[in-house]
Amino acid sequence: MLSDRWTARARKLNIEFPYRGYDSPATQCVVFPETIALAEALCNPDWRRHVAMVHESDLDRFYRYAFRAVGIPRTLNQPPVKGDPLTFWVMNIRTEHARRRYEYWSSPLTAIGRHPVPFPNIRHFE
């Protein structure tokens, strides 16, 4: 959907898309609005903590938020597309904080379904 939107936007701006790679000023102009919309979610420590700490089945909340930010409908439990940059970012955050997530979810109280221990402070996810 984004590719179709970017192609239509490029046509209106009389720009060939993609134009000599994604680092060209013309291509940046075409993809800029969605990039800015996603930046808020990707830089937000609360969302970064959510992505890093929740069970994989709870990641859909973040994906729905990110898709909504760029104006793409997403159905509940729709699997992310492999190779997608957003999925790649999610996997990097989860890998970076895997130890912290494991320690949290393997604590005795969390293991029996109680959550008196909150997720780590957001400063760990900035």
MODELLER restraints for C-alpha pairs under 7 A, 6 or more apart:
rsr = mdl.restraints
at = mdl.atoms
rsr.add(forms.Gaussian(group=physical.xy_distance, feature=features.Distance(at['CA:6:A'], at['CA:30:A']), mean=5.69, stdev=0.5))
rsr.add(forms.Gaussian(group=physical.xy_distance, feature=features.Distance(at['CA:6:A'], at['CA:31:A']), mean=6.29, stdev=0.5))
rsr.add(forms.Gaussian(group=physical.xy_distance, feature=features.Distance(at['CA:7:A'], at['CA:17:A']), mean=5.95, stdev=0.5))
rsr.add(forms.Gaussian(group=physical.xy_distance, feature=features.Distance(at['CA:9:A'], at['CA:30:A']), mean=6.26, stdev=0.5))
rsr.add(forms.Gaussian(group=physical.xy_distance, feature=features.Distance(at['CA:10:A'], at['CA:16:A']), mean=6.31, stdev=0.5))
rsr.add(forms.Gaussian(group=physical.xy_distance, feature=features.Distance(at['CA:10:A'], at['CA:17:A']), mean=6.06, stdev=0.5))
rsr.add(forms.Gaussian(group=physical.xy_distance, feature=features.Distance(at['CA:10:A'], at['CA:30:A']), mean=5.92, stdev=0.5))
rsr.add(forms.Gaussian(group=physical.xy_distance, feature=features.Distance(at['CA:15:A'], at['CA:26:A']), mean=6.62, stdev=0.5))
rsr.add(forms.Gaussian(group=physical.xy_distance, feature=features.Distance(at['CA:17:A'], at['CA:27:A']), mean=6.46, stdev=0.5))
rsr.add(forms.Gaussian(group=physical.xy_distance, feature=features.Distance(at['CA:18:A'], at['CA:27:A']), mean=6.04, stdev=0.5))
rsr.add(forms.Gaussian(group=physical.xy_distance, feature=features.Distance(at['CA:19:A'], at['CA:26:A']), mean=6.65, stdev=0.5))
rsr.add(forms.Gaussian(group=physical.xy_distance, feature=features.Distance(at['CA:19:A'], at['CA:27:A']), mean=5.85, stdev=0.5))
rsr.add(forms.Gaussian(group=physical.xy_distance, feature=features.Distance(at['CA:22:A'], at['CA:28:A']), mean=6.76, stdev=0.5))
rsr.add(forms.Gaussian(group=physical.xy_distance, feature=features.Distance(at['CA:34:A'], at['CA:70:A']), mean=5.32, stdev=0.5))
rsr.add(forms.Gaussian(group=physical.xy_distance, feature=features.Distance(at['CA:37:A'], at['CA:69:A']), mean=5.64, stdev=0.5))
rsr.add(forms.Gaussian(group=physical.xy_distance, feature=features.Distance(at['CA:37:A'], at['CA:70:A']), mean=6.01, stdev=0.5))
rsr.add(forms.Gaussian(group=physical.xy_distance, feature=features.Distance(at['CA:38:A'], at['CA:66:A']), mean=6.35, stdev=0.5))
rsr.add(forms.Gaussian(group=physical.xy_distance, feature=features.Distance(at['CA:38:A'], at['CA:69:A']), mean=6.42, stdev=0.5))
rsr.add(forms.Gaussian(group=physical.xy_distance, feature=features.Distance(at['CA:38:A'], at['CA:70:A']), mean=6.85, stdev=0.5))
rsr.add(forms.Gaussian(group=physical.xy_distance, feature=features.Distance(at['CA:41:A'], at['CA:47:A']), mean=6.28, stdev=0.5))
rsr.add(forms.Gaussian(group=physical.xy_distance, feature=features.Distance(at['CA:41:A'], at['CA:66:A']), mean=6.65, stdev=0.5))
rsr.add(forms.Gaussian(group=physical.xy_distance, feature=features.Distance(at['CA:42:A'], at['CA:48:A']), mean=6.71, stdev=0.5))
rsr.add(forms.Gaussian(group=physical.xy_distance, feature=features.Distance(at['CA:45:A'], at['CA:122:A']), mean=5.58, stdev=0.5))
rsr.add(forms.Gaussian(group=physical.xy_distance, feature=features.Distance(at['CA:45:A'], at['CA:125:A']), mean=5.51, stdev=0.5))
rsr.add(forms.Gaussian(group=physical.xy_distance, feature=features.Distance(at['CA:45:A'], at['CA:126:A']), mean=5.28, stdev=0.5))
rsr.add(forms.Gaussian(group=physical.xy_distance, feature=features.Distance(at['CA:46:A'], at['CA:122:A']), mean=6.26, stdev=0.5))
rsr.add(forms.Gaussian(group=physical.xy_distance, feature=features.Distance(at['CA:48:A'], at['CA:125:A']), mean=5.87, stdev=0.5))
rsr.add(forms.Gaussian(group=physical.xy_distance, feature=features.Distance(at['CA:49:A'], at['CA:122:A']), mean=6.30, stdev=0.5))
rsr.add(forms.Gaussian(group=physical.xy_distance, feature=features.Distance(at['CA:49:A'], at['CA:125:A']), mean=5.65, stdev=0.5))
rsr.add(forms.Gaussian(group=physical.xy_distance, feature=features.Distance(at['CA:51:A'], at['CA:59:A']), mean=6.32, stdev=0.5))
rsr.add(forms.Gaussian(group=physical.xy_distance, feature=features.Distance(at['CA:51:A'], at['CA:90:A']), mean=6.57, stdev=0.5))
rsr.add(forms.Gaussian(group=physical.xy_distance, feature=features.Distance(at['CA:51:A'], at['CA:93:A']), mean=7.00, stdev=0.5))
rsr.add(forms.Gaussian(group=physical.xy_distance, feature=features.Distance(at['CA:51:A'], at['CA:94:A']), mean=6.65, stdev=0.5))
rsr.add(forms.Gaussian(group=physical.xy_distance, feature=features.Distance(at['CA:52:A'], at['CA:93:A']), mean=5.68, stdev=0.5))
rsr.add(forms.Gaussian(group=physical.xy_distance, feature=features.Distance(at['CA:52:A'], at['CA:94:A']), mean=4.62, stdev=0.5))
rsr.add(forms.Gaussian(group=physical.xy_distance, feature=features.Distance(at['CA:52:A'], at['CA:97:A']), mean=5.79, stdev=0.5))
rsr.add(forms.Gaussian(group=physical.xy_distance, feature=features.Distance(at['CA:52:A'], at['CA:101:A']), mean=6.94, stdev=0.5))
rsr.add(forms.Gaussian(group=physical.xy_distance, feature=features.Distance(at['CA:53:A'], at['CA:101:A']), mean=5.10, stdev=0.5))
rsr.add(forms.Gaussian(group=physical.xy_distance, feature=features.Distance(at['CA:60:A'], at['CA:77:A']), mean=6.17, stdev=0.5))
rsr.add(forms.Gaussian(group=physical.xy_distance, feature=features.Distance(at['CA:64:A'], at['CA:74:A']), mean=5.93, stdev=0.5))
rsr.add(forms.Gaussian(group=physical.xy_distance, feature=features.Distance(at['CA:67:A'], at['CA:73:A']), mean=6.49, stdev=0.5))
rsr.add(forms.Gaussian(group=physical.xy_distance, feature=features.Distance(at['CA:67:A'], at['CA:74:A']), mean=6.48, stdev=0.5))
rsr.add(forms.Gaussian(group=physical.xy_distance, feature=features.Distance(at['CA:80:A'], at['CA:87:A']), mean=6.41, stdev=0.5))
rsr.add(forms.Gaussian(group=physical.xy_distance, feature=features.Distance(at['CA:81:A'], at['CA:87:A']), mean=7.00, stdev=0.5))
rsr.add(forms.Gaussian(group=physical.xy_distance, feature=features.Distance(at['CA:105:A'], at['CA:111:A']), mean=6.33, stdev=0.5))
rsr.add(forms.Gaussian(group=physical.xy_distance, feature=features.Distance(at['CA:109:A'], at['CA:115:A']), mean=6.64, stdev=0.5))
